[in-house]
Amino acid sequence: MPPHAVEILRDCIDGRKSAPVINEKIREALVLICDEAHKSDAMPEQVIIAVKEMCTSLPEYQHIRGARERGAFLSSLVTVAIEEYYRG
């Protein structure tokens, strides 16, 4: 996991107001993650697992109110990660 990508995600999660919105900065972080995955020949399933584990381990993620909101955000993150993995 590229450290810069993790920092971007942390900042974006911490700064989000409401609703599971994926902004361009989050997409930028996922592009970095997927680029690294391609370099290391990681399978898409590995990327999804890594993104989920990384995200749920962040304190900022735990501050998203409600399990439903956290789940929706994580689902959106995974969707964009898959898009970016196959785009690369």
PDB file of N, CA, C and O in Angstrom:
ATOM      1  N   MET A   1       0.850  -1.173   0.000  1.00  0.00           N
ATOM      2  CA  MET A   1       0.000   0.000   0.000  1.00  0.00           C
ATOM      3  C   MET A   1       0.896   1.237   0.000  1.00  0.00           C
ATOM      4  O   MET A   1       1.649   1.446   0.951  1.00  0.00           O
ATOM      5  N   PRO A   2       0.830   2.054  -1.040  1.00  0.00           N
ATOM      6  CA  PRO A   2       1.661   3.261  -1.069  1.00  0.00           C
ATOM      7  C   PRO A   2       1.293   4.215   0.077  1.00  0.00           C
ATOM      8  O   PRO A   2       0.122   4.558   0.235  1.00  0.00           O
ATOM      9  N   PRO A   3       2.264   4.639   0.865  1.00  0.00           N
ATOM     10  CA  PRO A   3       1.974   5.522   2.004  1.00  0.00           C
ATOM     11  C   PRO A   3       1.242   6.805   1.600  1.00  0.00           C
ATOM     12  O   PRO A   3       0.372   7.282   2.329  1.00  0.00           O
ATOM     13  N   HIS A   4       1.597   7.360   0.440  1.00  0.00           N
ATOM     14  CA  HIS A   4       0.922   8.588  -0.011  1.00  0.00           C
ATOM     15  C   HIS A   4      -0.564   8.331  -0.251  1.00  0.00           C
ATOM     16  O   HIS A   4      -1.399   9.182   0.059  1.00  0.00           O
ATOM     17  N   ALA A   5      -0.893   7.180  -0.792  1.00  0.00           N
ATOM     18  CA  ALA A   5      -2.296   6.832  -1.039  1.00  0.00           C
ATOM     19  C   ALA A   5      -3.066   6.716   0.275  1.00  0.00           C
ATOM     20  O   ALA A   5      -4.211   7.158   0.374  1.00  0.00           O
ATOM     21  N   VAL A   6      -2.436   6.124   1.271  1.00  0.00           N
ATOM     22  CA  VAL A   6      -3.087   5.983   2.579  1.00  0.00           C
ATOM     23  C   VAL A   6      -3.348   7.363   3.184  1.00  0.00           C
ATOM     24  O   VAL A   6      -4.417   7.606   3.743  1.00  0.00           O
ATOM     25  N   GLU A   7      -2.380   8.257   3.075  1.00  0.00           N
ATOM     26  CA  GLU A   7      -2.565   9.605   3.611  1.00  0.00           C
ATOM     27  C   GLU A   7      -3.691  10.347   2.895  1.00  0.00           C
ATOM     28  O   GLU A   7      -4.476  11.047   3.535  1.00  0.00           O
ATOM     29  N   ILE A   8      -3.775  10.199   1.584  1.00  0.00           N
ATOM     30  CA  ILE A   8      -4.869  10.831   0.831  1.00  0.00           C
ATOM     31  C   ILE A   8      -6.205  10.295   1.319  1.00  0.00           C
ATOM     32  O   ILE A   8      -7.134  11.064   1.565  1.00  0.00           O
ATOM     33  N   LEU A   9      -6.303   8.974   1.461  1.00  0.00           N
ATOM     34  CA  LEU A   9      -7.559   8.380   1.937  1.00  0.00           C
ATOM     35  C   LEU A   9      -7.907   8.873   3.332  1.00  0.00           C
ATOM     36  O   LEU A   9      -9.058   9.214   3.603  1.00  0.00           O
ATOM     37  N   ARG A  10      -6.929   8.913   4.209  1.00  0.00           N
ATOM     38  CA  ARG A  10      -7.187   9.379   5.580  1.00  0.00           C
ATOM     39  C   ARG A  10      -7.727  10.804   5.569  1.00  0.00           C
ATOM     40  O   ARG A  10      -8.709  11.102   6.250  1.00  0.00           O
ATOM     41  N   ASP A  11      -7.095  11.680   4.803  1.00  0.00           N
ATOM     42  CA  ASP A  11      -7.540  13.070   4.729  1.00  0.00           C
ATOM     43  C   ASP A  11      -8.947  13.181   4.166  1.00  0.00           C
ATOM     44  O   ASP A  11      -9.761  13.958   4.665  1.00  0.00           O
ATOM     45  N   CYS A  12      -9.230  12.408   3.133  1.00  0.00           N
ATOM     46  CA  CYS A  12     -10.549  12.467   2.496  1.00  0.00           C
ATOM     47  C   CYS A  12     -11.640  11.902   3.398  1.00  0.00           C
ATOM     48  O   CYS A  12     -12.735  12.459   3.481  1.00  0.00           O
ATOM     49  N   ILE A  13     -11.342  10.811   4.061  1.00  0.00           N
ATOM     50  CA  ILE A  13     -12.337  10.226   4.969  1.00  0.00           C
ATOM     51  C   ILE A  13     -12.594  11.192   6.116  1.00  0.00           C
ATOM     52  O   ILE A  13     -13.741  11.425   6.496  1.00  0.00           O
ATOM     53  N   ASP A  14     -11.536  11.747   6.658  1.00  0.00           N
ATOM     54  CA  ASP A  14     -11.660  12.669   7.782  1.00  0.00           C
ATOM     55  C   ASP A  14     -12.426  13.921   7.391  1.00  0.00           C
ATOM     56  O   ASP A  14     -13.157  14.479   8.209  1.00  0.00           O
ATOM     57  N   GLY A  15     -12.267  14.374   6.148  1.00  0.00           N
ATOM     58  CA  GLY A  15     -12.895  15.607   5.708  1.00  0.00           C
ATOM     59  C   GLY A  15     -14.280  15.463   5.116  1.00  0.00           C
ATOM     60  O   GLY A  15     -14.931  16.465   4.819  1.00  0.00           O
ATOM     61  N   ARG A  16     -14.746  14.232   4.939  1.00  0.00           N
ATOM     62  CA  ARG A  16     -16.061  14.070   4.317  1.00  0.00           C
ATOM     63  C   ARG A  16     -17.147  14.476   5.291  1.00  0.00           C
ATOM     64  O   ARG A  16     -17.032  14.258   6.497  1.00  0.00           O
ATOM     65  N   LYS A  17     -18.184  15.059   4.768  1.00  0.00           N
ATOM     66  CA  LYS A  17     -19.268  15.559   5.613  1.00  0.00           C
ATOM     67  C   LYS A  17     -20.368  14.522   5.811  1.00  0.00           C
ATOM     68  O   LYS A  17     -20.684  14.155   6.943  1.00  0.00           O
ATOM     69  N   SER A  18     -20.938  14.060   4.733  1.00  0.00           N
ATOM     70  CA  SER A  18     -21.995  13.062   4.831  1.00  0.00           C
ATOM     71  C   SER A  18     -22.131  12.380   3.484  1.00  0.00           C
ATOM     72  O   SER A  18     -21.615  12.856   2.473  1.00  0.00           O
ATOM     73  N   ALA A  19     -22.816  11.287   3.488  1.00  0.00           N
ATOM     74  CA  ALA A  19     -23.055  10.484   2.287  1.00  0.00           C
ATOM     75  C   ALA A  19     -21.770   9.815   1.808  1.00  0.00           C
ATOM     76  O   ALA A  19     -20.683  10.373   1.952  1.00  0.00           O
ATOM     77  N   PRO A  20     -21.897   8.639   1.250  1.00  0.00           N
ATOM     78  CA  PRO A  20     -20.723   7.887   0.800  1.00  0.00           C
ATOM     79  C   PRO A  20     -20.197   8.401  -0.540  1.00  0.00           C
ATOM     80  O   PRO A  20     -20.323   7.730  -1.564  1.00  0.00           O
ATOM     81  N   VAL A  21     -19.618   9.579  -0.521  1.00  0.00           N
ATOM     82  CA  VAL A  21     -19.147  10.221  -1.746  1.00  0.00           C
ATOM     83  C   VAL A  21     -17.691   9.846  -1.998  1.00  0.00           C
ATOM     84  O   VAL A  21     -16.852   9.908  -1.100  1.00  0.00           O
ATOM     85  N   ILE A  22     -17.414   9.461  -3.228  1.00  0.00           N
ATOM     86  CA  ILE A  22     -16.044   9.211  -3.641  1.00  0.00           C
ATOM     87  C   ILE A  22     -15.618  10.407  -4.484  1.00  0.00           C
ATOM     88  O   ILE A  22     -16.110  10.606  -5.594  1.00  0.00           O
ATOM     89  N   ASN A  23     -14.701  11.195  -3.945  1.00  0.00           N
ATOM     90  CA  ASN A  23     -14.261  12.361  -4.701  1.00  0.00           C
ATOM     91  C   ASN A  23     -13.005  12.028  -5.500  1.00  0.00           C
ATOM     92  O   ASN A  23     -12.488  10.912  -5.441  1.00  0.00           O
ATOM     93  N   GLU A  24     -12.538  13.000  -6.230  1.00  0.00           N
ATOM     94  CA  GLU A  24     -11.385  12.777  -7.114  1.00  0.00           C
ATOM     95  C   GLU A  24     -10.111  12.477  -6.337  1.00  0.00           C
ATOM     96  O   GLU A  24      -9.250  11.753  -6.837  1.00  0.00           O
ATOM     97  N   LYS A  25      -9.968  13.011  -5.135  1.00  0.00           N
ATOM     98  CA  LYS A  25      -8.775  12.719  -4.331  1.00  0.00           C
ATOM     99  C   LYS A  25      -8.764  11.243  -3.916  1.00  0.00           C
ATOM    100  O   LYS A  25      -7.713  10.603  -3.915  1.00  0.00           O
ATOM    101  N   ILE A  26      -9.923  10.717  -3.569  1.00  0.00           N
ATOM    102  CA  ILE A  26      -9.996   9.301  -3.213  1.00  0.00           C
ATOM    103  C   ILE A  26      -9.681   8.458  -4.437  1.00  0.00           C
ATOM    104  O   ILE A  26      -8.967   7.460  -4.344  1.00  0.00           O
ATOM    105  N   ARG A  27     -10.210   8.858  -5.577  1.00  0.00           N
ATOM    106  CA  ARG A  27      -9.912   8.131  -6.813  1.00  0.00           C
ATOM    107  C   ARG A  27      -8.401   8.173  -7.086  1.00  0.00           C
ATOM    108  O   ARG A  27      -7.819   7.179  -7.519  1.00  0.00           O
ATOM    109  N   GLU A  28      -7.781   9.311  -6.833  1.00  0.00           N
ATOM    110  CA  GLU A  28      -6.334   9.436  -7.010  1.00  0.00           C
ATOM    111  C   GLU A  28      -5.586   8.426  -6.130  1.00  0.00           C
ATOM    112  O   GLU A  28      -4.632   7.789  -6.576  1.00  0.00           O
ATOM    113  N   ALA A  29      -6.025   8.292  -4.894  1.00  0.00           N
ATOM    114  CA  ALA A  29      -5.399   7.329  -3.984  1.00  0.00           C
ATOM    115  C   ALA A  29      -5.578   5.903  -4.495  1.00  0.00           C
ATOM    116  O   ALA A  29      -4.651   5.096  -4.433  1.00  0.00           O
ATOM    117  N   LEU A  30      -6.760   5.600  -4.994  1.00  0.00           N
ATOM    118  CA  LEU A  30      -7.013   4.248  -5.500  1.00  0.00           C
ATOM    119  C   LEU A  30      -6.226   3.965  -6.774  1.00  0.00           C
ATOM    120  O   LEU A  30      -5.832   2.825  -7.019  1.00  0.00           O
ATOM    121  N   VAL A  31      -5.994   4.990  -7.581  1.00  0.00           N
ATOM    122  CA  VAL A  31      -5.149   4.827  -8.765  1.00  0.00           C
ATOM    123  C   VAL A  31      -3.731   4.447  -8.328  1.00  0.00           C
ATOM    124  O   VAL A  31      -3.120   3.545  -8.901  1.00  0.00           O
ATOM    125  N   LEU A  32      -3.217   5.140  -7.314  1.00  0.00           N
ATOM    126  CA  LEU A  32      -1.883   4.820  -6.798  1.00  0.00           C
ATOM    127  C   LEU A  32      -1.821   3.376  -6.281  1.00  0.00           C
ATOM    128  O   LEU A  32      -0.858   2.653  -6.536  1.00  0.00           O
ATOM    129  N   ILE A  33      -2.853   2.980  -5.561  1.00  0.00           N
ATOM    130  CA  ILE A  33      -2.910   1.620  -5.019  1.00  0.00           C
ATOM    131  C   ILE A  33      -2.956   0.598  -6.147  1.00  0.00           C
ATOM    132  O   ILE A  33      -2.254  -0.411  -6.102  1.00  0.00           O
ATOM    133  N   CYS A  34      -3.773   0.854  -7.150  1.00  0.00           N
ATOM    134  CA  CYS A  34      -3.902  -0.087  -8.268  1.00  0.00           C
ATOM    135  C   CYS A  34      -2.641  -0.122  -9.125  1.00  0.00           C
ATOM    136  O   CYS A  34      -2.266  -1.180  -9.630  1.00  0.00           O
ATOM    137  N   ASP A  35      -1.989   1.016  -9.292  1.00  0.00           N
ATOM    138  CA  ASP A  35      -0.718   1.028 -10.016  1.00  0.00           C
ATOM    139  C   ASP A  35       0.300   0.148  -9.309  1.00  0.00           C
ATOM    140  O   ASP A  35       1.013  -0.626  -9.947  1.00  0.00           O
ATOM    141  N   GLU A  36       0.364   0.267  -8.001  1.00  0.00           N
ATOM    142  CA  GLU A  36       1.275  -0.565  -7.206  1.00  0.00           C
ATOM    143  C   GLU A  36       0.890  -2.041  -7.318  1.00  0.00           C
ATOM    144  O   GLU A  36       1.757  -2.913  -7.390  1.00  0.00           O
ATOM    145  N   ALA A  37      -0.401  -2.307  -7.333  1.00  0.00           N
ATOM    146  CA  ALA A  37      -0.874  -3.693  -7.465  1.00  0.00           C
ATOM    147  C   ALA A  37      -0.444  -4.288  -8.802  1.00  0.00           C
ATOM    148  O   ALA A  37      -0.024  -5.444  -8.863  1.00  0.00           O
ATOM    149  N   HIS A  38      -0.546  -3.512  -9.858  1.00  0.00           N
ATOM    150  CA  HIS A  38      -0.122  -4.001 -11.179  1.00  0.00           C
ATOM    151  C   HIS A  38       1.382  -4.278 -11.210  1.00  0.00           C
ATOM    152  O   HIS A  38       1.826  -5.263 -11.800  1.00  0.00           O
ATOM    153  N   LYS A  39       2.157  -3.404 -10.572  1.00  0.00           N
ATOM    154  CA  LYS A  39       3.605  -3.599 -10.537  1.00  0.00           C
ATOM    155  C   LYS A  39       3.990  -4.885  -9.807  1.00  0.00           C
ATOM    156  O   LYS A  39       4.968  -5.544 -10.160  1.00  0.00           O
ATOM    157  N   SER A  40       3.216  -5.226  -8.794  1.00  0.00           N
ATOM    158  CA  SER A  40       3.537  -6.418  -8.005  1.00  0.00           C
ATOM    159  C   SER A  40       2.729  -7.645  -8.450  1.00  0.00           C
ATOM    160  O   SER A  40       2.753  -8.683  -7.790  1.00  0.00           O
ATOM    161  N   ASP A  41       2.019  -7.516  -9.569  1.00  0.00           N
ATOM    162  CA  ASP A  41       1.216  -8.606 -10.123  1.00  0.00           C
ATOM    163  C   ASP A  41       0.146  -9.113  -9.151  1.00  0.00           C
ATOM    164  O   ASP A  41      -0.173 -10.302  -9.136  1.00  0.00           O
ATOM    165  N   ALA A  42      -0.400  -8.212  -8.346  1.00  0.00           N
ATOM    166  CA  ALA A  42      -1.467  -8.583  -7.418  1.00  0.00           C
ATOM    167  C   ALA A  42      -2.767  -8.811  -8.191  1.00  0.00           C
ATOM    168  O   ALA A  42      -3.081  -8.091  -9.138  1.00  0.00           O
ATOM    169  N   MET A  43      -3.494  -9.805  -7.772  1.00  0.00           N
ATOM    170  CA  MET A  43      -4.791 -10.112  -8.371  1.00  0.00           C
ATOM    171  C   MET A  43      -5.835  -9.114  -7.857  1.00  0.00           C
ATOM    172  O   MET A  43      -5.660  -8.541  -6.782  1.00  0.00           O
ATOM    173  N   PRO A  44      -6.910  -8.902  -8.607  1.00  0.00           N
ATOM    174  CA  PRO A  44      -7.926  -7.939  -8.170  1.00  0.00           C
ATOM    175  C   PRO A  44      -8.507  -8.277  -6.796  1.00  0.00           C
ATOM    176  O   PRO A  44      -8.829  -7.382  -6.015  1.00  0.00           O
ATOM    177  N   GLU A  45      -8.636  -9.564  -6.510  1.00  0.00           N
ATOM    178  CA  GLU A  45      -9.175  -9.974  -5.210  1.00  0.00           C
ATOM    179  C   GLU A  45      -8.260  -9.514  -4.078  1.00  0.00           C
ATOM    180  O   GLU A  45      -8.730  -9.121  -3.010  1.00  0.00           O
ATOM    181  N   GLN A  46      -6.954  -9.566  -4.320  1.00  0.00           N
ATOM    182  CA  GLN A  46      -5.993  -9.128  -3.310  1.00  0.00           C
ATOM    183  C   GLN A  46      -6.097  -7.626  -3.073  1.00  0.00           C
ATOM    184  O   GLN A  46      -5.961  -7.153  -1.945  1.00  0.00           O
ATOM    185  N   VAL A  47      -6.338  -6.888  -4.143  1.00  0.00           N
ATOM    186  CA  VAL A  47      -6.485  -5.443  -4.027  1.00  0.00           C
ATOM    187  C   VAL A  47      -7.729  -5.113  -3.204  1.00  0.00           C
ATOM    188  O   VAL A  47      -7.683  -4.258  -2.320  1.00  0.00           O
ATOM    189  N   ILE A  48      -8.818  -5.779  -3.488  1.00  0.00           N
ATOM    190  CA  ILE A  48     -10.062  -5.530  -2.759  1.00  0.00           C
ATOM    191  C   ILE A  48      -9.871  -5.817  -1.274  1.00  0.00           C
ATOM    192  O   ILE A  48     -10.268  -5.016  -0.428  1.00  0.00           O
ATOM    193  N   ILE A  49      -9.269  -6.948  -0.961  1.00  0.00           N
ATOM    194  CA  ILE A  49      -9.039  -7.304   0.436  1.00  0.00           C
ATOM    195  C   ILE A  49      -8.140  -6.272   1.103  1.00  0.00           C
ATOM    196  O   ILE A  49      -8.410  -5.835   2.222  1.00  0.00           O
ATOM    197  N   ALA A  50      -7.070  -5.883   0.414  1.00  0.00           N
ATOM    198  CA  ALA A  50      -6.135  -4.915   0.986  1.00  0.00           C
ATOM    199  C   ALA A  50      -6.813  -3.561   1.222  1.00  0.00           C
ATOM    200  O   ALA A  50      -6.598  -2.936   2.261  1.00  0.00           O
ATOM    201  N   VAL A  51      -7.619  -3.111   0.276  1.00  0.00           N
ATOM    202  CA  VAL A  51      -8.312  -1.828   0.423  1.00  0.00           C
ATOM    203  C   VAL A  51      -9.283  -1.892   1.596  1.00  0.00           C
ATOM    204  O   VAL A  51      -9.343  -0.968   2.407  1.00  0.00           O
ATOM    205  N   LYS A  52     -10.038  -2.976   1.687  1.00  0.00           N
ATOM    206  CA  LYS A  52     -10.993  -3.123   2.791  1.00  0.00           C
ATOM    207  C   LYS A  52     -10.277  -3.152   4.140  1.00  0.00           C
ATOM    208  O   LYS A  52     -10.679  -2.462   5.077  1.00  0.00           O
ATOM    209  N   GLU A  53      -9.227  -3.946   4.233  1.00  0.00           N
ATOM    210  CA  GLU A  53      -8.503  -4.048   5.501  1.00  0.00           C
ATOM    211  C   GLU A  53      -7.858  -2.728   5.887  1.00  0.00           C
ATOM    212  O   GLU A  53      -7.913  -2.319   7.047  1.00  0.00           O
ATOM    213  N   MET A  54      -7.252  -2.065   4.921  1.00  0.00           N
ATOM    214  CA  MET A  54      -6.612  -0.795   5.197  1.00  0.00           C
ATOM    215  C   MET A  54      -7.634   0.241   5.647  1.00  0.00           C
ATOM    216  O   MET A  54      -7.423   0.945   6.634  1.00  0.00           O
ATOM    217  N   CYS A  55      -8.727   0.327   4.926  1.00  0.00           N
ATOM    218  CA  CYS A  55      -9.742   1.323   5.233  1.00  0.00           C
ATOM    219  C   CYS A  55     -10.356   1.093   6.619  1.00  0.00           C
ATOM    220  O   CYS A  55     -10.480   2.028   7.410  1.00  0.00           O
ATOM    221  N   THR A  56     -10.732  -0.136   6.903  1.00  0.00           N
ATOM    222  CA  THR A  56     -11.375  -0.413   8.193  1.00  0.00           C
ATOM    223  C   THR A  56     -10.421  -0.274   9.364  1.00  0.00           C
ATOM    224  O   THR A  56     -10.858  -0.166  10.510  1.00  0.00           O
ATOM    225  N   SER A  57      -9.122  -0.277   9.092  1.00  0.00           N
ATOM    226  CA  SER A  57      -8.154  -0.112  10.182  1.00  0.00           C
ATOM    227  C   SER A  57      -7.876   1.356  10.497  1.00  0.00           C
ATOM    228  O   SER A  57      -7.273   1.664  11.525  1.00  0.00           O
ATOM    229  N   LEU A  58      -8.307   2.254   9.631  1.00  0.00           N
ATOM    230  CA  LEU A  58      -8.050   3.679   9.845  1.00  0.00           C
ATOM    231  C   LEU A  58      -8.991   4.259  10.905  1.00  0.00           C
ATOM    232  O   LEU A  58     -10.194   4.001  10.864  1.00  0.00           O
ATOM    233  N   PRO A  59      -8.467   5.029  11.842  1.00  0.00           N
ATOM    234  CA  PRO A  59      -9.335   5.661  12.838  1.00  0.00           C
ATOM    235  C   PRO A  59     -10.374   6.575  12.205  1.00  0.00           C
ATOM    236  O   PRO A  59     -11.491   6.698  12.707  1.00  0.00           O
ATOM    237  N   GLU A  60     -10.005   7.213  11.104  1.00  0.00           N
ATOM    238  CA  GLU A  60     -10.939   8.120  10.420  1.00  0.00           C
ATOM    239  C   GLU A  60     -12.173   7.374   9.928  1.00  0.00           C
ATOM    240  O   GLU A  60     -13.281   7.909   9.951  1.00  0.00           O
ATOM    241  N   TYR A  61     -11.977   6.143   9.488  1.00  0.00           N
ATOM    242  CA  TYR A  61     -13.101   5.334   9.010  1.00  0.00           C
ATOM    243  C   TYR A  61     -14.068   5.050  10.160  1.00  0.00           C
ATOM    244  O   TYR A  61     -15.285   5.066   9.974  1.00  0.00           O
ATOM    245  N   GLN A  62     -13.530   4.795  11.326  1.00  0.00           N
ATOM    246  CA  GLN A  62     -14.371   4.498  12.490  1.00  0.00           C
ATOM    247  C   GLN A  62     -15.208   5.704  12.919  1.00  0.00           C
ATOM    248  O   GLN A  62     -16.207   5.550  13.621  1.00  0.00           O
ATOM    249  N   HIS A  63     -14.802   6.899  12.499  1.00  0.00           N
ATOM    250  CA  HIS A  63     -15.555   8.101  12.853  1.00  0.00           C
ATOM    251  C   HIS A  63     -16.735   8.364  11.920  1.00  0.00           C
ATOM    252  O   HIS A  63     -17.533   9.267  12.173  1.00  0.00           O
ATOM    253  N   ILE A  64     -16.851   7.593  10.855  1.00  0.00           N
ATOM    254  CA  ILE A  64     -18.031   7.728   9.989  1.00  0.00           C
ATOM    255  C   ILE A  64     -19.211   7.200  10.786  1.00  0.00           C
ATOM    256  O   ILE A  64     -19.193   6.072  11.280  1.00  0.00           O
ATOM    257  N   ARG A  65     -20.217   8.017  10.901  1.00  0.00           N
ATOM    258  CA  ARG A  65     -21.368   7.648  11.732  1.00  0.00           C
ATOM    259  C   ARG A  65     -22.178   6.525  11.125  1.00  0.00           C
ATOM    260  O   ARG A  65     -22.525   6.556   9.944  1.00  0.00           O
ATOM    261  N   GLY A  66     -22.472   5.545  11.935  1.00  0.00           N
ATOM    262  CA  GLY A  66     -23.380   4.479  11.563  1.00  0.00           C
ATOM    263  C   GLY A  66     -22.771   3.399  10.691  1.00  0.00           C
ATOM    264  O   GLY A  66     -22.005   3.671   9.766  1.00  0.00           O
ATOM    265  N   ALA A  67     -23.128   2.177  11.010  1.00  0.00           N
ATOM    266  CA  ALA A  67     -22.624   1.026  10.257  1.00  0.00           C
ATOM    267  C   ALA A  67     -23.064   1.079   8.798  1.00  0.00           C
ATOM    268  O   ALA A  67     -22.306   0.701   7.904  1.00  0.00           O
ATOM    269  N   ARG A  68     -24.264   1.539   8.559  1.00  0.00           N
ATOM    270  CA  ARG A  68     -24.780   1.618   7.186  1.00  0.00           C
ATOM    271  C   ARG A  68     -23.954   2.597   6.356  1.00  0.00           C
ATOM    272  O   ARG A  68     -23.615   2.309   5.208  1.00  0.00           O
ATOM    273  N   GLU A  69     -23.633   3.744   6.932  1.00  0.00           N
ATOM    274  CA  GLU A  69     -22.835   4.740   6.226  1.00  0.00           C
ATOM    275  C   GLU A  69     -21.420   4.231   5.975  1.00  0.00           C
ATOM    276  O   GLU A  69     -20.867   4.429   4.893  1.00  0.00           O
ATOM    277  N   ARG A  70     -20.833   3.572   6.980  1.00  0.00           N
ATOM    278  CA  ARG A  70     -19.496   3.004   6.797  1.00  0.00           C
ATOM    279  C   ARG A  70     -19.520   1.933   5.711  1.00  0.00           C
ATOM    280  O   ARG A  70     -18.622   1.876   4.870  1.00  0.00           O
ATOM    281  N   GLY A  71     -20.540   1.090   5.731  1.00  0.00           N
ATOM    282  CA  GLY A  71     -20.663   0.042   4.717  1.00  0.00           C
ATOM    283  C   GLY A  71     -20.839   0.601   3.317  1.00  0.00           C
ATOM    284  O   GLY A  71     -20.247   0.098   2.363  1.00  0.00           O
ATOM    285  N   ALA A  72     -21.652   1.641   3.194  1.00  0.00           N
ATOM    286  CA  ALA A  72     -21.877   2.265   1.884  1.00  0.00           C
ATOM    287  C   ALA A  72     -20.594   2.914   1.377  1.00  0.00           C
ATOM    288  O   ALA A  72     -20.276   2.826   0.191  1.00  0.00           O
ATOM    289  N   PHE A  73     -19.862   3.563   2.271  1.00  0.00           N
ATOM    290  CA  PHE A  73     -18.611   4.180   1.870  1.00  0.00           C
ATOM    291  C   PHE A  73     -17.611   3.121   1.412  1.00  0.00           C
ATOM    292  O   PHE A  73     -16.968   3.277   0.374  1.00  0.00           O
ATOM    293  N   LEU A  74     -17.485   2.053   2.179  1.00  0.00           N
ATOM    294  CA  LEU A  74     -16.556   0.985   1.829  1.00  0.00           C
ATOM    295  C   LEU A  74     -16.948   0.332   0.513  1.00  0.00           C
ATOM    296  O   LEU A  74     -16.080   0.008  -0.298  1.00  0.00           O
ATOM    297  N   SER A  75     -18.229   0.137   0.291  1.00  0.00           N
ATOM    298  CA  SER A  75     -18.714  -0.435  -0.963  1.00  0.00           C
ATOM    299  C   SER A  75     -18.356   0.466  -2.144  1.00  0.00           C
ATOM    300  O   SER A  75     -17.937  -0.020  -3.195  1.00  0.00           O
ATOM    301  N   SER A  76     -18.521   1.773  -1.970  1.00  0.00           N
ATOM    302  CA  SER A  76     -18.159   2.722  -3.025  1.00  0.00           C
ATOM    303  C   SER A  76     -16.662   2.690  -3.297  1.00  0.00           C
ATOM    304  O   SER A  76     -16.225   2.759  -4.445  1.00  0.00           O
ATOM    305  N   LEU A  77     -15.888   2.584  -2.234  1.00  0.00           N
ATOM    306  CA  LEU A  77     -14.434   2.520  -2.365  1.00  0.00           C
ATOM    307  C   LEU A  77     -14.017   1.293  -3.158  1.00  0.00           C
ATOM    308  O   LEU A  77     -13.156   1.377  -4.033  1.00  0.00           O
ATOM    309  N   VAL A  78     -14.622   0.159  -2.856  1.00  0.00           N
ATOM    310  CA  VAL A  78     -14.309  -1.091  -3.556  1.00  0.00           C
ATOM    311  C   VAL A  78     -14.701  -0.991  -5.028  1.00  0.00           C
ATOM    312  O   VAL A  78     -13.963  -1.448  -5.900  1.00  0.00           O
ATOM    313  N   THR A  79     -15.846  -0.403  -5.303  1.00  0.00           N
ATOM    314  CA  THR A  79     -16.291  -0.249  -6.692  1.00  0.00           C
ATOM    315  C   THR A  79     -15.288   0.568  -7.494  1.00  0.00           C
ATOM    316  O   THR A  79     -14.929   0.192  -8.610  1.00  0.00           O
ATOM    317  N   VAL A  80     -14.839   1.671  -6.936  1.00  0.00           N
ATOM    318  CA  VAL A  80     -13.871   2.517  -7.639  1.00  0.00           C
ATOM    319  C   VAL A  80     -12.525   1.793  -7.761  1.00  0.00           C
ATOM    320  O   VAL A  80     -11.852   1.916  -8.785  1.00  0.00           O
ATOM    321  N   ALA A  81     -12.134   1.053  -6.747  1.00  0.00           N
ATOM    322  CA  ALA A  81     -10.877   0.296  -6.813  1.00  0.00           C
ATOM    323  C   ALA A  81     -10.925  -0.711  -7.961  1.00  0.00           C
ATOM    324  O   ALA A  81      -9.945  -0.871  -8.689  1.00  0.00           O
ATOM    325  N   ILE A  82     -12.045  -1.378  -8.121  1.00  0.00           N
ATOM    326  CA  ILE A  82     -12.193  -2.345  -9.220  1.00  0.00           C
ATOM    327  C   ILE A  82     -12.124  -1.623 -10.566  1.00  0.00           C
ATOM    328  O   ILE A  82     -11.441  -2.076 -11.484  1.00  0.00           O
ATOM    329  N   GLU A  83     -12.834  -0.501 -10.678  1.00  0.00           N
ATOM    330  CA  GLU A  83     -12.790   0.282 -11.921  1.00  0.00           C
ATOM    331  C   GLU A  83     -11.358   0.674 -12.260  1.00  0.00           C
ATOM    332  O   GLU A  83     -10.920   0.526 -13.402  1.00  0.00           O
ATOM    333  N   GLU A  84     -10.636   1.169 -11.272  1.00  0.00           N
ATOM    334  CA  GLU A  84      -9.275   1.638 -11.515  1.00  0.00           C
ATOM    335  C   GLU A  84      -8.313   0.484 -11.775  1.00  0.00           C
ATOM    336  O   GLU A  84      -7.373   0.631 -12.556  1.00  0.00           O
ATOM    337  N   TYR A  85      -8.529  -0.643 -11.144  1.00  0.00           N
ATOM    338  CA  TYR A  85      -7.671  -1.810 -11.380  1.00  0.00           C
ATOM    339  C   TYR A  85      -7.762  -2.232 -12.842  1.00  0.00           C
ATOM    340  O   TYR A  85      -6.747  -2.499 -13.485  1.00  0.00           O
ATOM    341  N   TYR A  86      -8.983  -2.289 -13.358  1.00  0.00           N
ATOM    342  CA  TYR A  86      -9.161  -2.735 -14.745  1.00  0.00           C
ATOM    343  C   TYR A  86      -8.890  -1.641 -15.765  1.00  0.00           C
ATOM    344  O   TYR A  86      -8.659  -1.931 -16.939  1.00  0.00           O
ATOM    345  N   ARG A  87      -8.916  -0.400 -15.332  1.00  0.00           N
ATOM    346  CA  ARG A  87      -8.590   0.705 -16.229  1.00  0.00           C
ATOM    347  C   ARG A  87      -7.085   0.698 -16.516  1.00  0.00           C
ATOM    348  O   ARG A  87      -6.649   1.002 -17.626  1.00  0.00           O
ATOM    349  N   GLY A  88      -6.292   0.340 -15.479  1.00  0.00           N
ATOM    350  CA  GLY A  88      -4.832   0.354 -15.591  1.00  0.00           C
ATOM    351  C   GLY A  88      -4.328  -0.744 -16.379  1.00  0.00           C
ATOM    352  O   GLY A  88      -3.117  -0.867 -16.563  1.00  0.00           O
TER     353      GLY A  88
END
